[in-house]
Amino acid sequence: MPVRAYELMIIVDQDVDDQTGKAQIARVVEMIEAGGGKVPTVDHWGRRRFAYPINKKNEGVYSVLEIVTEAPNLDDVDRFLRLADEIVRHKLIRLPDSEATKRGLVAVAD
C-alpha cells in the first residue's frame, strides 16, 4: 500500500479541561502510531469561536494533526473520535500528493 498524508482537525468541547482534551489528542496519536503511522506535527490552535452554535455551544478547542500512514487504522481513529463525548467535531482529509510533498510529509515518487 502506498504511504499517504492526511490532515486531521479535532475540535474538543469548550467545557473540557485542557488536560483531558490533550489526553484525547494523545490517544489519537497513540492509535495512529500503533498502526504503523507517524504524526509529524500536532498543532494546537487553542480556543476558537464557531461560525454557528454546535450543541448549544459557541466555542471549541482546535487541534490539527498531520498524519503519514498507509491508512489501515484510520477507521478505528474515526470511530474513536465519533464516540468520544469530549470531541465536538473532527474532519479527516487526505492531502493531495503535491501538497504532501511540498510540506515534506512524503517523498517524491520517481
N, C-alpha and C positions, 0 to 999 in steps of 0.2 A: 504494500500500500504506500502511496506517496505521502510524504510529510506535508501537512498543510498548516497555514497560520490562521488563527481566529482571534476575534476580539470579543470579550465578554464584559458587558456592563451589568452591574448589580446595584440595585437600589435597596438599601436597608431602611426599615421603618425608623422614623424620627424619634420614637419613644424608646427605642432600644439603646442601652448604654454602649459606649464605644468599645469596651472590652468584648461584649457579646457579638457586636457587629464584626469586629476584626476576627473573632474566633470563627464566624461563619465563612468569611473570606479565606481564612487559613485552611478550613476544612475543604473548601473547593480546590485550593491549590494542592492539598494532600491527595485528593481523589484523582486529579489530573496526573500528578507525578507517579502515583501508584500504578496508573495505566500506561506508563512509559512516556508520557508527555512532559513538556517543560513549560514553565511560566516565567519568561524572562523579565517581565515588568508587571508590577501591581501599582497602579496609580490611584491613590485615594484623593478624590476631588473634594470631599467634605460635604457639608450640608448645603443643599441647593433647593430652591423653590420650584415646585411643579408648575407646569403650564396650566394645569387644571387639577382640581381635587381628586385624589385617589384614596378610596376607602375613608372619606371624610377627613383626609389629612392634606396639608399643603406643602410639606417639605419631606425630604428624604436625604439619606447619606449615600453619596455616589462613590463607586469604585469601578475602575476599568482594568481588566487583565488582558495581557497579550498572551496567547497560548500557541504553542507549536506542538502538534501531535499528529498521529495517524488517525485519530478520532474514534478508536473503538470504545472509549469510555465516556464520551460526551453525552450520550443518552442518560447515563447514570447521574452525571452532574446536573443535567437539565431536570431530571426527576427530583433530585435532592432540593434544587432551588424552588421548584414548584410547590413542594410540600413543606418547606421551611416557613414557619409563621413569621419570622423576623424579616423575610425578604418581601418587599412590596412588588417589585418587578425585576425581570432580568431579560437580557437580549443577547443572543449569541449569533455572530455573523462570521462567515468565512471571508477572510481578506483576499482580494484578488492577488494573483501571483506577483503582478508588477508592484503592488503596494507592499506586499510582504518582503519582496526583495529590496525595495527602497528603504524599508525600516531595518533591514539586516536580519530578519527573522528566519528566512530560508535562503539557501544558496541558489545562485543562478543555475538553471538546468542547461546542460550542454546540448 
